[in-house]
Amino acid sequence: MGIDKVDFIGQDFSAIMPAVANGQYDAAVAAIGITPAREKTVDFSTGYLAGFLTVLTRSDSGVKNVASLTKRRLGVVQGTLQENYAVEHFTQTDIVRFPDNNSAVSALNNGTLDAIFLDYEAAKSYADRFKLVSAADIPSFDAPAGIAIAKGKPAFKTALDSAIKAAMQDGTWQRLYQKWFPGSPMPKQYLPGGQ
């Protein structure tokens, strides 16, 4: 794309898109699902990642599946697809919002929560590190992740889209996915020859 230098800056998830929309950042990359509500404030590259949402819990919590979330405390990171999904689909569950996954996992581990709802890849890591278990994996292919950019930057969006599509067609995306997400389901639309 002709970009030689990139400064990476950490940011709470809920503040990422406002910071892009107001020009503080050129782009945001954080597995940000493309949704109509988000497209009101920022533009997105073509989707580059689709996966699963996971309900993660302790083995002694009593949460065994989505149905067992009723009248339980479920942690979500504020501003995420998981929060939106939980509010819409887990209507009998007490949703507790956190600024990041680490604080939600801490609350789960200390018994303040019964479960947390996060993306599949992060859930795998937390499950391994803290001996947590998955109670449900829910497909999220309806809102693939994209790179968020400020509105009114069509050349930048076109360049991002072209680079992402080229990486999918030449197998770069597949190699990176297998390296960083070993053993995870691989969406066919992102593989060479995919649409």
C-alpha positions in Angstrom: 0.0 0.0 0.0 3.0 2.3 0.1 2.9 2.8 3.9 6.4 2.4 5.4 5.8 3.3 9.0 2.9 2.4 11.3 2.5 3.4 15.0 0.5 0.9 16.9 -1.4 2.3 19.9 -3.3 0.4 22.5 -6.8 1.6 23.3 -9.9 0.4 25.2 -12.2 -1.2 22.7 -15.1 1.1 23.4 -13.0 4.1 22.5 -11.5 2.8 19.3 -14.2 3.8 16.8 -14.8 7.3 18.2 -11.0 7.9 18.0 -11.0 6.8 14.3 -14.2 8.8 13.5 -12.7 12.0 14.9 -9.3 11.5 13.1 -7.2 10.6 16.2 -6.2 7.4 14.4 -6.1 6.5 10.7 -7.4 3.0 11.2 -8.4 0.5 13.9 -7.7 -3.2 13.8 -9.2 -5.2 16.7 -11.4 -7.9 15.2 -14.1 -5.1 14.8 -17.3 -6.7 13.5 -18.8 -4.7 10.6 -22.4 -3.8 11.7 -24.9 -1.3 10.3 -24.7 0.7 13.6 -21.0 1.0 13.4 -21.1 1.9 9.7 -23.0 5.1 10.7 -19.8 6.5 12.2 -16.9 4.9 10.4 -16.2 3.1 7.1 -14.8 -0.4 7.0 -12.5 -2.3 4.7 -13.8 -5.5 3.2 -14.2 -8.2 5.9 -11.1 -10.2 6.7 -12.1 -12.3 9.7 -15.2 -14.2 10.7 -15.4 -16.7 13.5 -17.2 -17.8 16.6 -18.4 -16.2 19.8 -17.7 -18.3 22.9 -19.4 -18.5 26.3 -16.5 -19.3 28.7 -17.0 -20.4 32.3 -15.5 -22.2 35.3 -16.1 -25.9 35.5 -18.0 -25.4 38.8 -20.3 -22.6 37.6 -23.3 -24.7 36.5 -23.2 -23.0 33.1 -23.3 -25.9 30.6 -24.9 -24.2 27.5 -26.7 -21.1 26.4 -30.0 -22.2 28.1 -28.2 -22.4 31.5 -27.3 -18.7 31.3 -30.8 -17.7 32.4 -30.7 -15.7 35.6 -26.9 -15.8 35.6 -24.3 -13.0 35.5 -22.5 -12.9 32.1 -19.5 -10.6 31.4 -19.0 -8.9 28.1 -16.6 -6.2 26.9 -18.4 -3.0 26.3 -18.9 -2.0 22.7 -18.3 -5.5 21.2 -20.4 -7.8 19.1 -20.6 -10.1 22.1 -22.3 -7.3 24.0 -24.8 -6.6 21.2 -25.5 -10.4 20.7 -25.9 -11.0 24.5 -28.4 -8.1 24.9 -30.4 -9.3 21.9 -30.4 -13.0 22.5 -29.7 -13.6 26.3 -32.6 -11.6 27.5 -33.0 -13.5 30.8 -29.3 -13.1 31.6 -27.7 -10.3 33.8 -25.2 -8.7 31.4 -22.2 -7.1 33.2 -20.0 -4.8 31.1 -16.2 -4.5 31.3 -13.6 -2.4 29.6 -11.5 -5.4 28.5 -11.3 -9.2 28.5 -8.7 -9.3 31.3 -11.0 -7.6 33.8 -13.9 -9.9 32.8 -11.8 -13.0 33.2 -10.6 -11.8 36.6 -14.3 -11.4 37.7 -15.1 -14.8 36.4 -12.1 -16.4 38.2 -13.0 -14.7 41.5 -16.7 -15.8 41.3 -18.3 -12.4 40.6 -19.5 -13.7 37.2 -20.9 -17.1 36.1 -19.6 -16.8 32.6 -18.0 -14.4 30.0 -18.8 -14.0 26.4 -15.9 -13.3 24.1 -14.5 -14.2 20.7 -13.4 -17.8 20.1 -9.7 -17.2 19.7 -9.4 -15.2 22.9 -11.5 -17.8 24.7 -9.0 -20.5 23.7 -6.1 -18.6 25.3 -8.0 -17.8 28.5 -9.3 -21.4 28.8 -5.7 -22.7 28.6 -4.3 -20.2 31.0 -7.0 -20.3 33.7 -8.4 -23.8 33.2 -11.8 -22.5 32.1 -14.2 -24.4 29.9 -16.3 -23.5 26.8 -20.1 -23.8 27.4 -21.1 -22.7 23.8 -19.5 -21.6 20.5 -21.8 -19.5 18.4 -21.1 -18.7 14.7 -20.7 -14.9 14.0 -20.3 -15.0 10.2 -23.0 -12.3 9.8 -20.6 -9.6 11.0 -17.1 -10.2 9.8 -14.3 -8.1 11.2 -13.0 -5.3 9.1 -10.5 -2.4 9.5 -12.3 0.7 10.7 -11.4 4.0 9.0 -12.8 7.5 9.1 -15.6 8.3 6.6 -14.6 10.2 3.5 -11.4 8.4 2.7 -12.2 6.4 -0.4 -8.6 6.0 -1.7 -7.5 4.6 1.7 -10.5 2.2 1.7 -9.8 1.0 -1.8 -6.1 0.4 -1.0 -7.1 -1.6 2.1 -9.7 -3.6 0.2 -7.2 -4.4 -2.6 -4.5 -5.5 -0.2 -6.8 -7.7 1.8 -8.3 -9.4 -1.3 -4.8 -9.9 -2.7 -3.6 -11.5 0.5 -6.6 -13.9 0.4 -6.1 -14.8 -3.2 -2.3 -15.5 -3.0 -2.6 -17.6 0.2 -1.0 -15.0 2.6 -4.1 -14.7 4.6 -4.4 -18.5 4.9 -0.8 -18.9 6.1 -1.2 -16.1 8.7 -4.5 -17.6 9.9 -3.0 -21.0 10.3 0.1 -19.5 12.1 -1.9 -17.4 14.6 -5.1 -19.4 14.9 -3.9 -23.1 14.7 -6.7 -25.6 14.6 -9.5 -23.0 14.3 -12.2 -23.2 11.7 -11.1 -21.4 8.5 -13.8 -19.5 6.6 -13.8 -20.7 2.9 -14.6 -17.2 1.6 -11.2 -16.0 2.7 -9.2 -18.7 1.0 -7.7 -18.6 -2.5 -10.6 -18.8 -5.0 -13.1 -17.7 -2.3 -15.7 -15.0 -2.8 
